[in-house]
Amino acid sequence: MAFTVSRALIRWRWVIIACWAVVGYLAANKAPEVAQVLNVRGGTREPTEAGEAEQILRERFASPLNDFFAVTLQAPIPVDSAPASALLDSLIAKLGRQSYISSVISFRSTHDSTFITPDGRRTFILVALGAIQSDSVGKLVVPVRALVQEALAQTAVDTTRYRALVTGRSPLDLDVRTIVAADSRRGEIRLLPLTAGILLLAFGALVAAILPLVIGFLAIWVTLAIVVILANYTPMSVFVLNMTTMLGLGVGIDYSLLIVTRFREELNRGLRRHQAAARALSTAGVAVLTSGMTVVVGFAALLLTPLVETQSVGIGGLVVVAVAVALSTTLLPALLAVLGRQIDRPRWLARRLTWYHAPTAWERWARSLSRNPLRALTVAGTVIAILSAPVFWIRIGLPSRNWWPKATEAGQGVEALDRMGVANIILPVRIVVEVPPGQTAISAATLRGLRALSDSMKADSRVAQVKSIVDLTPHTSILEYSVLYGDMADARARYGGFLDAYLSRDQRVALLDVVLRDTTSLTSSMDVSRHARALARHPPKQLAGARILVGGYTAASLDLQDVLLHRFPTLVVLILACTAVMLALVFRSVLVPIKAVVMNTLSVSATFGLIVLVFQRGLGASLFGLDGPTAAIFVVVPVLVFAVVFGLSMDYEVFLLARVKESFDKTGKNDKATEEGLSATASVITSAALIMLLVFGVFAFARVLAMQFLGFGLAVAVLLDATIIRMVLVPSIMHLAGEWNWWPGFRRQKPRVEPPAGGPATRSS
């Protein structure tokens, strides 16, 4: 059946080529739009405590400081003297006149020393935005930056000595998206000559080397075009951009490499180009389909996670693998049938590079493994165990450093705030207190409860200050606050902007912003959020009937982490079970899927161990441009690495096992089949792995830490998988297991008894 379908596809080769040409043209025009439609902030689709707190702030406060920008200003002279003072006033006036800005808070309006450094030359302005949706806030970053630059230009100050930067969550998100898109383009440019060189070395022919590149890049463009369309119906995370580039090139080239190699083998056996293409499609093409099905299991499982980031990668992974498989099993065989022997051009180059893809070295390696499989298993198993050991010290959380890219305006703005000692003011821990109906947050009893809650948070050495309606001015008693709020008209006249941000319109909800010390990292701030929630569960007696929610950036990250880790065991079991069942059906074996699952699990565990060693512990972190250990691993990383690595590892498993099974079906001898399968596929697997290593490795040097985590993890996993796992452990186990590898799909037939002399001759089975 496979050969019949293959011949039909080859017969319609020109139609297939024309169809893909049209698809490629449309995709090339649509794909560039992808950077504008991707979501940076992500989040979960499930209700969370931080999400509920954010909704209350957005809906019930007159001027919520829920989404705000911080504009930092650095001057060569004190900012309260001319001309710096004129520039500051111009900035405040320009920003205050915008309809989308609800309030502008600075040391001019608050007289708070937090807003200005002791030498008076650095200050910052908080710009509260009236936009409701976070996506709308992101669209305001560019206009606000334009206003800031306009103020600098109109004030006629020396812009080389004055510096104004716009930062905050949304500016950081926008700059991250911009950098991710730039890194993706830069990665493609860097990878093109590197992958072309490896393919040229592997094939020894220029034409043959170009074909996998065509398939890989076309898979990327088509996938990105589909992502642009899907983004109209579901949020798509910025993670998809780099992941699509990595997977499209890696998987597309892997599959193409296998089919082109098999096509050349069939040509060398004397088949005509149409027959060779059909034969390659019915053998290697079937292996590609099988591999593709096992790879998509991991991505399909990601659709069951509640996070936009992981679901987006699941969708993107499904699309890119499906497109790569479709291209490899339709367009590629069609092109091969058209080119025939022309893929070996130029022939002089092929003759010079025959040493690389000659099987003699791999044949010797395969024979040596068959002689000492137990020793090879012991040595390789020990190496994997040592590499896996650090995984027991893994800490999940937001990294303590290198989280925001420094080569951006928003990142430099964070550094400016850090030099002022207020970097954490843009990411406070936010405690929302809602009193029962019929009560108000400005009653004397509630104010005492808010003061007790505020004092409890201030007692934490990691807390710098608390901003709330009971922390307006230092050394103010609850009695004085009661008198102040007894006349709300007077209170609003004196503190109107502040009250609009920290007290709801109906006066039933109060907000406490817990600002952490600059020595407190994002990793530690998650612990502060946990501490705040512990206090909320056991509040002061004056707040016994109140509803207390903890939100903010780190609390939201904590919610996402808890939700995702809760689903992770189910995800692991689902991927393992589905992969095992699929392999059992394809290879009609019990031991093969069990072995494959165990080997892939070892590969993933060793990868996690190295991620912990390099990033969390900082061993060699400087090689990737990091200035120290991250202290924690972002929760999305282990989930994505497990799902993606488990799927990609099956590529090489299927490539190897398909060839071993083909040889075993012919000879019935397990050891011989294992040797032949290993020697025939080792060159393809190592070449494909080298390309994958480059593809993923380039992104290990990206400027966004999350992408570095993923790029490094995937590169290491491929390296381990294609060397220690597939070239040593798998063949060693297959030699030791013997014919049990193929039970129950294969049963040795008993030799038939020879008939008496003179009887008809019968050959034994």
C-alpha positions in Angstrom: 0.0 0.0 0.0 2.8 2.4 0.9 4.5 1.8 -2.4 1.3 2.2 -4.4 0.6 5.6 -2.7 4.2 6.6 -3.3 4.0 5.9 -7.0 0.8 7.9 -7.2 2.4 10.9 -5.5 5.4 10.7 -7.8 3.1 10.5 -10.9 1.5 13.8 -9.8 4.8 15.5 -9.0 4.4 18.6 -11.1 1.0 19.3 -9.6 2.5 18.9 -6.1 5.4 21.3 -6.9 3.0 23.9 -8.3 0.7 23.7 -5.2 3.6 24.2 -2.8 5.0 27.0 -4.9 1.6 28.9 -4.5 1.5 28.1 -0.7 5.1 29.3 -0.3 4.4 32.6 -2.1 1.4 33.3 0.1 3.2 32.3 3.3 6.2 34.5 2.4 3.8 37.5 2.2 1.9 36.6 5.4 4.7 35.4 7.7 6.4 38.9 8.4 3.2 40.0 10.3 3.8 37.4 13.0 5.8 39.6 15.4 2.9 42.1 15.7 0.3 39.5 16.7 2.2 37.6 19.4 1.3 37.9 23.1 4.2 38.6 25.5 2.5 38.7 28.8 0.8 35.3 28.5 -1.0 34.0 31.6 -3.4 31.3 32.4 -7.0 30.7 31.2 -8.0 29.5 34.6 -9.1 31.9 37.4 -6.3 32.7 39.8 -6.0 34.9 42.9 -3.7 37.4 41.2 -6.0 37.6 38.2 -9.0 38.3 40.4 -7.0 41.0 42.3 -6.0 42.6 39.0 -9.7 42.6 37.8 -10.8 44.4 41.0 -8.2 47.1 40.6 -9.1 47.6 37.0 -12.9 47.8 37.5 -13.4 49.4 40.9 -10.7 52.1 41.3 -11.0 55.6 39.8 -7.3 55.8 38.7 -5.8 52.3 39.2 -2.1 52.0 39.2 -2.6 48.6 37.7 -1.0 49.3 34.4 1.6 52.1 34.6 4.8 53.2 33.0 7.8 54.6 34.9 9.6 57.4 33.1 13.1 57.9 34.5 15.0 61.2 34.1 18.7 61.7 34.5 20.1 65.2 34.5 23.6 66.7 34.9 22.1 69.2 37.5 19.4 68.9 40.2 16.0 68.5 38.5 14.4 71.2 40.6 16.7 73.9 39.0 16.5 75.4 35.5 16.6 74.1 32.8 16.1 70.6 34.2 13.0 71.8 36.1 11.5 73.1 32.9 12.1 69.8 31.2 10.4 67.9 34.1 7.4 70.3 34.0 7.1 69.8 30.3 7.2 66.1 30.6 4.5 66.1 33.3 2.3 68.5 31.4 2.6 66.6 28.1 1.8 63.3 29.7 -1.1 64.7 31.8 -2.9 66.1 28.7 -3.2 62.7 27.1 -6.7 61.1 27.2 -5.4 57.6 27.8 -3.4 58.7 30.9 -5.4 58.9 34.1 -2.8 60.4 36.4 0.9 61.4 36.5 2.6 61.0 39.9 6.0 62.6 40.7 7.8 64.2 43.6 6.1 67.4 42.5 2.6 66.1 43.4 3.5 63.8 46.3 6.6 65.5 47.9 7.8 61.9 48.4 11.6 61.6 48.7 11.3 58.1 47.1 10.9 59.8 43.7 14.2 61.7 43.7 17.8 60.8 44.6 19.6 62.6 47.4 21.8 64.5 44.9 18.6 65.6 43.1 19.9 64.6 39.6 17.8 61.5 39.1 14.0 61.2 39.4 11.2 59.2 38.0 7.5 59.7 37.1 4.7 57.1 37.4 2.2 57.3 34.5 -1.1 55.6 35.3 -3.0 54.5 32.2 -6.7 54.4 31.7 -6.7 51.5 29.2 -8.6 48.5 30.3 -7.0 45.6 28.4 -3.3 44.8 28.8 -3.0 44.5 25.0 -4.2 48.1 24.7 -1.6 49.2 27.2 1.1 47.6 25.1 0.1 49.8 22.1 0.6 52.9 24.2 4.3 52.3 24.8 5.4 53.9 21.5 3.2 57.0 21.8 4.5 57.7 25.3 8.1 57.3 24.3 7.4 59.7 21.4 6.0 62.2 23.9 9.1 61.9 26.1 11.5 62.5 23.2 9.3 65.4 22.0 9.6 67.0 25.4 13.4 66.6 25.3 13.5 68.2 21.9 11.2 71.2 22.7 13.0 72.1 25.9 16.2 72.6 24.0 18.3 70.7 26.5 21.5 68.9 25.5 20.1 65.4 24.9 23.6 63.9 25.3 23.6 65.0 29.0 19.9 64.4 29.7 18.4 61.0 29.5 14.8 59.9 29.7 13.7 56.3 29.5 10.2 54.6 29.6 10.0 51.3 31.4 7.4 49.2 33.2 5.7 45.8 32.5 4.2 46.7 29.1 7.4 48.5 27.9 9.4 45.5 29.0 6.9 43.2 27.2 7.2 45.2 24.0 11.0 45.2 24.1 11.1 41.5 24.7 8.9 40.9 21.7 11.1 43.1 19.6 14.2 41.4 20.7 12.8 37.9 20.2 11.8 38.8 16.6 15.3 40.2 16.0 17.0 37.2 17.5 14.9 34.9 15.3 15.9 36.7 12.2 19.5 36.8 13.3 19.4 33.1 14.1 18.2 32.2 10.7 20.9 34.3 9.0 23.6 32.7 11.2 22.2 29.2 10.7 22.0 29.3 6.9 25.8 29.0 6.2 26.4 26.6 9.1 23.6 24.1 8.2 24.5 24.4 4.5 28.1 23.5 5.3 27.1 20.4 7.4 24.6 19.3 4.7 27.3 19.7 2.0 29.7 17.6 4.1 27.0 15.0 4.7 25.9 14.7 1.1 29.0 15.6 -0.7 26.9 17.4 -3.3 25.6 21.0 -3.5 22.2 20.2 -5.0 21.5 17.5 -2.4 22.5 19.9 0.4 20.1 22.7 -0.8 17.0 20.5 -0.8 16.7 20.1 3.0 17.3 23.8 3.5 14.4 24.6 1.1 12.2 22.2 3.1 13.3 23.6 6.5 12.9 27.3 5.6 9.6 26.7 3.8 8.3 24.9 6.9 9.1 28.0 9.0 7.4 30.4 6.6 4.3 28.3 6.2 4.0 27.8 10.0 4.4 31.5 10.8 1.8 32.4 8.2 -0.6 29.9 9.9 0.3 31.3 13.3 -0.7 34.8 12.1 -4.1 33.4 11.1 -4.6 31.4 14.4 -3.7 34.5 16.5 -7.0 36.0 15.4 -8.8 33.2 17.3 -6.5 32.3 20.2 -3.7 34.1 22.0 -0.3 33.1 20.7 2.8 33.6 22.9 6.0 35.2 21.7 7.7 31.8 22.6 6.2 30.5 19.3 8.5 32.7 17.2 11.8 31.2 18.2 10.4 27.8 18.8 9.0 27.7 15.2 12.4 28.7 13.8 14.2 26.1 15.9 11.8 23.3 15.2 11.1 24.1 11.6 14.7 24.1 10.6 15.6 21.1 12.9 12.7 18.8 12.0 12.5 19.8 8.4 16.1 19.2 7.8 16.1 15.9 9.8 13.2 14.4 7.8 14.7 15.6 4.5 18.1 14.2 5.3 16.6 10.8 5.9 14.6 10.7 2.7 17.3 12.2 0.5 19.9 9.7 1.9 17.5 6.8 1.1 16.8 8.1 -2.4 20.5 8.1 -3.2 20.9 4.6 -1.8 18.1 3.4 -4.2 19.7 5.2 -7.1 23.0 3.5 -6.4 21.2 0.2 -6.4 20.3 0.8 -10.0 16.7 2.1 -9.7 15.4 4.8 -12.0 14.7 8.2 -10.5 10.9 7.7 -10.4 11.3 4.3 -8.8 14.0 5.4 -6.4 11.8 8.3 -5.3 8.8 6.0 -4.8 11.0 3.5 -2.9 12.5 6.2 -0.6 9.0 7.5 0.1 7.6 4.1 0.9 10.5 3.3 3.3 12.1 6.4 4.7 8.8 8.3 4.2 6.9 5.9 6.4 9.6 6.3 9.0 9.1 10.1 8.8 5.4 9.7 9.2 5.9 7.5 12.2 8.4 9.9 13.7 6.1 12.8 13.1 3.2 11.1 14.9 5.4 10.4 17.9 6.7 14.0 17.9 3.3 15.5 17.9 2.3 13.6 21.0 4.3 15.9 23.2 3.0 19.0 21.5 -0.6 17.8 21.7 -0.2 17.2 25.4 0.8 20.8 25.8 -2.7 21.8 24.7 -4.0 20.4 28.0 -2.0 22.9 30.0 -3.7 26.0 31.3 -1.0 28.5 30.2 -1.0 30.6 27.1 2.7 30.1 26.7 2.7 26.3 26.8 -0.5 26.0 24.8 0.9 28.3 22.1 4.0 26.2 21.8 1.8 23.1 21.6 -0.2 24.6 18.7 3.0 25.9 17.0 4.7 22.6 17.4 1.8 20.7 16.0 1.6 23.0 13.0 5.4 23.1 12.3 5.8 19.3 12.6 2.7 18.6 10.4 4.0 21.1 7.8 7.5 19.6 7.9 6.1 16.0 7.5 3.8 17.2 4.6 6.7 18.9 2.8 9.1 16.0 3.3 6.6 13.4 2.0 5.1 15.3 -0.9 7.3 18.2 -2.2 10.7 16.6 -1.5 10.0 13.2 -3.3 8.5 15.2 -6.2 11.7 17.3 -6.5 13.8 14.2 -6.2 11.8 12.5 -9.0 12.5 15.5 -11.2 16.2 15.9 -10.4 17.3 12.3 -10.3 21.1 12.0 -10.6 21.3 15.8 -10.8 21.3 15.9 -7.0 24.9 14.6 -7.0 26.1 17.8 -8.8 28.9 18.8 -8.8 30.4 15.3 -8.9 34.0 16.4 -8.2 32.9 17.6 -4.8 31.1 14.3 -4.1 34.2 12.3 -4.8 36.3 14.5 -2.4 33.8 14.1 0.5 33.0 10.4 0.2 35.1 9.8 3.4 32.5 11.5 5.6 29.5 9.4 4.7 31.4 6.1 4.1 29.9 3.5 6.5 33.2 1.8 7.4 33.8 3.7 10.6 30.3 3.2 11.8 30.4 -0.5 10.9 33.5 -0.9 13.1 31.7 0.9 15.9 28.6 -1.3 15.5 30.7 -4.5 15.6 32.6 -3.3 18.7 29.3 -2.7 20.5 28.0 -6.2 19.6 31.1 -7.7 21.2 30.8 -5.8 24.5 27.3 -4.6 24.9 27.2 -4.9 28.7 30.4 -2.8 29.2 29.1 -0.1 26.8 25.8 -0.1 28.7 27.5 0.3 32.1 29.8 3.1 31.0 27.2 5.1 29.2 24.6 4.6 31.9 27.1 5.9 34.5 27.7 9.1 32.5 23.9 9.7 32.2 23.5 9.1 35.9 26.2 11.6 36.8 24.7 14.3 34.4 21.2 13.7 35.9 22.3 14.1 39.5 21.9 17.9 39.7 18.2 17.6 38.9 17.5 16.7 42.5 18.5 20.3 43.5 16.3 22.0 40.9 14.5 25.1 42.1 11.5 26.3 40.2 10.7 30.0 40.2 11.5 33.4 38.6 15.2 33.8 38.0 17.1 36.1 40.4 18.9 37.9 37.6 19.2 38.4 33.8 15.4 38.2 33.5 15.0 41.6 31.7 17.1 42.1 28.6 19.5 45.0 29.2 20.0 45.9 25.6 16.6 47.7 25.4 15.2 51.0 26.6 12.9 49.3 29.2 15.8 47.2 30.5 18.0 50.2 30.8 15.1 52.0 32.6 15.1 49.2 35.1 18.8 49.6 35.6 18.2 53.4 36.1 15.6 52.7 38.8 18.0 50.2 40.4 20.7 52.9 40.6 18.1 55.1 42.3 17.3 52.3 44.8 13.7 51.9 43.6 13.8 49.2 40.9 11.2 47.1 42.6 8.6 49.9 42.6 7.4 48.8 39.2 6.7 45.3 40.4 5.2 45.6 43.9 3.4 42.8 45.7 -0.2 44.1 45.7 -2.6 43.2 48.6 -6.2 43.9 47.9 -8.5 44.2 50.9 -12.3 44.2 50.4 -14.5 44.7 53.4 -18.0 43.2 53.6 -21.1 45.1 52.3 -22.2 47.8 54.6 -18.7 48.6 55.8 -16.0 50.9 54.5 -12.3 50.6 54.3 -11.9 54.0 56.0 -13.7 53.1 59.2 -11.5 53.3 62.3 -11.6 49.5 62.9 -10.6 48.7 59.2 -7.8 51.3 59.3 -6.4 49.6 62.4 -6.5 46.3 60.6 -4.8 47.8 57.5 -2.1 49.3 59.7 -1.6 45.9 61.4 -1.3 44.2 58.0 1.1 46.9 56.7 3.3 46.6 59.9 3.4 42.8 59.5 4.7 43.2 55.9 7.2 45.9 57.0 8.6 43.5 59.6 10.0 41.4 56.7 13.6 42.5 56.1 13.0 42.1 52.3 10.4 44.9 52.3 11.5 48.5 51.8 8.1 50.3 52.2 4.4 49.8 52.0 2.1 52.3 50.2 -1.5 52.4 51.3 -4.1 54.7 52.8 -2.6 54.2 56.3 1.0 54.9 55.0 0.5 58.4 53.5 2.9 60.1 55.9 5.2 58.7 58.5 4.4 58.8 62.2 0.7 59.4 61.6 -1.7 57.7 64.0 -4.9 55.9 63.2 -6.8 58.6 65.0 -5.3 61.2 62.7 -6.2 59.1 59.6 -9.8 58.7 61.0 -10.1 62.4 61.2 -8.6 62.9 57.7 -11.0 60.4 56.1 -13.9 61.8 58.1 -13.9 64.7 55.6 -13.3 62.9 52.2 -13.7 66.2 50.3 -10.7 67.7 52.2 -8.8 64.4 51.9 -9.3 64.3 48.1 -8.3 67.9 47.8 -5.0 67.0 49.6 -4.4 63.4 48.3 -6.8 63.0 45.4 -4.5 61.2 43.0 -3.2 58.9 45.7 -6.6 58.0 47.0 -7.9 57.3 43.5 -5.1 54.7 43.2 -5.4 53.1 46.7 -9.1 53.4 47.6 -12.0 52.2 45.4 -14.8 54.5 44.3 -17.2 52.8 46.7 -14.6 53.0 49.6 -15.0 49.2 50.2 -11.6 48.1 48.7 -8.2 49.3 49.9 -4.9 48.5 48.2 -1.5 48.0 49.9 1.5 48.1 47.6 4.5 46.3 49.1 7.7 47.6 47.6 10.6 45.3 48.0 14.2 46.3 48.7 16.5 46.4 45.6 18.5 43.6 47.1 15.5 41.3 46.8 15.4 39.4 43.6 12.4 38.1 41.7 13.1 34.6 43.1 12.9 36.0 46.7 9.9 38.2 45.9 7.9 35.0 45.2 8.6 34.1 48.8 7.3 37.5 49.9 4.1 36.8 47.9 3.8 33.5 49.7 4.3 35.3 53.0 1.6 37.8 52.2 -0.8 35.1 51.3 0.0 33.4 54.6 -0.9 36.6 56.4 -4.1 36.9 54.3 -5.2 33.5 55.5 -4.8 34.6 59.2 -5.5 38.4 59.0 -5.7 40.8 61.9 -8.9 40.5 63.9 -10.2 43.9 62.6 -10.1 42.3 59.0 -11.7 39.0 60.0 -14.6 39.3 57.6 -12.7 41.0 54.8 -11.7 39.3 51.6 -7.9 39.6 51.1 -6.2 38.8 47.7 -2.5 39.0 46.8 -1.6 40.0 43.3 1.1 41.6 41.3 3.8 40.3 38.9 5.4 37.8 41.2 2.1 36.6 42.7 0.8 36.0 39.2 3.9 34.1 38.4 3.4 32.0 41.5 -0.2 31.2 40.5 1.0 30.1 37.0 3.7 28.0 38.5 1.3 26.2 40.9 -1.2 25.6 38.1 1.4 24.3 35.7 3.2 22.1 38.2 -0.2 20.6 39.2 -0.8 19.5 35.6 2.8 18.4 34.9 2.5 14.8 36.3 -0.6 14.2 34.1 1.3 15.6 31.1 4.2 13.3 31.7 2.0 10.2 32.1 0.0 11.1 29.0 3.1 11.6 26.8 4.7 8.4 28.0 1.6 6.3 27.6 0.7 7.6 24.1 4.3 7.3 22.8 4.6 3.7 24.1 1.3 2.7 22.6 2.2 4.2 19.2 5.6 2.5 19.1 4.1 -0.8 20.2 1.6 -0.7 17.3 4.2 0.3 14.7 6.9 -2.2 15.7 4.6 -4.9 17.1 6.7 -5.2 20.2 6.5 -4.8 24.0 10.2 -4.2 24.8 10.8 -1.6 22.1 8.4 1.0 23.4 9.4 0.4 27.0 13.1 0.8 26.1 12.3 3.9 24.0 10.4 5.5 26.9 13.1 4.7 29.4 15.9 6.0 27.1 14.0 9.3 26.4 13.4 9.8 30.1 17.1 9.4 30.8 17.9 11.9 28.0 15.4 14.4 29.6 16.7 13.9 33.1 20.3 14.5 32.0 19.2 17.6 30.2 17.5 19.0 33.3 20.6 18.2 35.3 22.8 20.3 32.9 20.3 23.2 32.9 20.5 23.2 36.7 24.3 23.1 36.7 24.8 25.8 34.1 22.0 28.3 34.8 20.8 27.7 38.3 24.2 27.0 39.7 26.1 29.3 37.3 28.8 26.8 36.2 29.9 28.2 32.8 27.0 30.8 32.7 29.4 33.5 31.6 29.8 31.7 28.3 26.2 32.6 27.5 26.5 36.2 28.5 25.1 35.8 32.0 26.6 37.6 34.9 25.9 34.9 37.5 23.6 32.0 38.5 19.9 32.5 38.0 19.1 30.7 41.4 15.9 29.3 39.9 14.5 27.8 36.7 11.4 29.4 35.0 8.5 26.9 35.4 7.7 26.9 31.7 11.2 25.6 30.8 11.0 22.0 32.3 7.5 21.6 30.9 8.4 22.7 27.4 11.8 20.9 27.4 10.2 17.7 28.5 7.5 17.8 25.8 9.7 18.9 23.0 12.7 16.8 23.8 10.6 13.7 24.3 9.1 14.2 20.9 12.3 15.0 19.1 14.2 12.1 20.7 11.7 9.8 19.0 13.0 11.0 15.7 16.3 9.3 16.1 14.7 6.3 17.8 12.3 5.7 14.9 15.1 6.3 12.3 17.3 3.7 14.0 14.6 1.1 14.8 12.9 1.3 11.4 16.2 0.4 9.7 16.9 -2.4 12.3 13.5 -3.8 11.9 13.8 -3.7 8.1 17.0 -5.7 8.3 15.6 -8.1 10.9 12.6 -8.9 8.8 15.0 -9.9 6.0 17.5 -11.9 8.0 15.7 -13.0 11.3 19.0 -12.3 13.1 18.8 -9.6 15.8 22.6 -9.0 16.3 23.2 -8.7 12.5 20.1 -6.5 12.1 21.2 -4.2 14.9 24.7 -3.8 13.4 23.4 -3.1 10.0 20.7 -0.7 11.2 23.2 1.2 13.3 25.9 1.5 10.6 23.3 2.5 8.0 21.7 5.3 10.0 24.5 6.5 12.2 25.8 9.0 9.6 22.3 10.4 9.1 21.5 10.6 12.8 24.8 12.3 13.7 24.5 14.7 10.8 20.9 15.5 11.6 21.8 15.9 15.3 24.7 18.2 14.5 22.4 20.5 12.5 19.8 20.4 15.4 22.6 21.2 17.8 23.5 24.3 15.8 19.9 25.3 15.4 19.1 25.1 19.1 22.6 26.2 20.2 22.3 29.6 18.4 19.3 30.4 20.6 21.3 29.5 23.7 23.0 32.8 23.1 19.7 34.8 22.7 19.2 38.0 24.6 16.1 36.8 26.4 16.8 34.4 29.2 13.7 32.2 28.7 14.9 31.6 25.1 18.4 30.8 26.4 16.9 28.2 28.8 15.0 26.5 25.9 17.8 26.8 23.3 20.4 25.4 25.7 18.1 22.6 27.0 17.1 21.4 23.5 20.7 21.6 22.2 22.0 19.5 25.1 19.2 17.0 24.8 19.9 16.5 21.1 23.6 16.1 21.7 23.1 13.5 24.5 20.4 11.7 22.5 22.3 11.3 19.3 25.6 10.2 21.0 25.2 8.4 24.3 21.6 7.3 23.9 21.2 6.2 20.3 24.8 5.3 19.5 25.6 3.4 22.7 22.7 2.6 25.1 20.0 1.7 22.6 22.1 -0.7 20.4 23.7 -2.2 23.6 20.2 -3.0 25.1 19.1 -4.4 21.7 22.0 -6.8 21.6 21.4 -7.9 25.2 17.7 -8.4 24.6 18.1 -10.5 21.5 15.0 -11.6 19.8 12.9 -10.5 22.8 13.1 -7.0 21.2 10.5 -8.1 18.6 8.2 -10.2 20.9 5.3 -10.8 20.3 5.4 -9.6 16.7 8.0 -12.3 15.9 8.0 -15.9 16.9 10.8 -18.2 16.0 9.5 -21.2 14.1 10.6 -24.6 15.2 12.8 -26.5 12.7 10.7 -29.1 10.8 11.8 -32.7 11.3 13.7 -34.2 8.3 11.7 -37.0 6.6 13.2 -40.5 6.4 15.8 -41.3 3.8 14.4 -41.5 0.4 11.4 -39.3 1.3 10.8 -35.9 -0.3 13.4 -33.3 0.7 12.0 -30.5 3.0 14.0 -27.4 3.9 13.9 -26.5 7.5 12.4 -23.2 8.6 
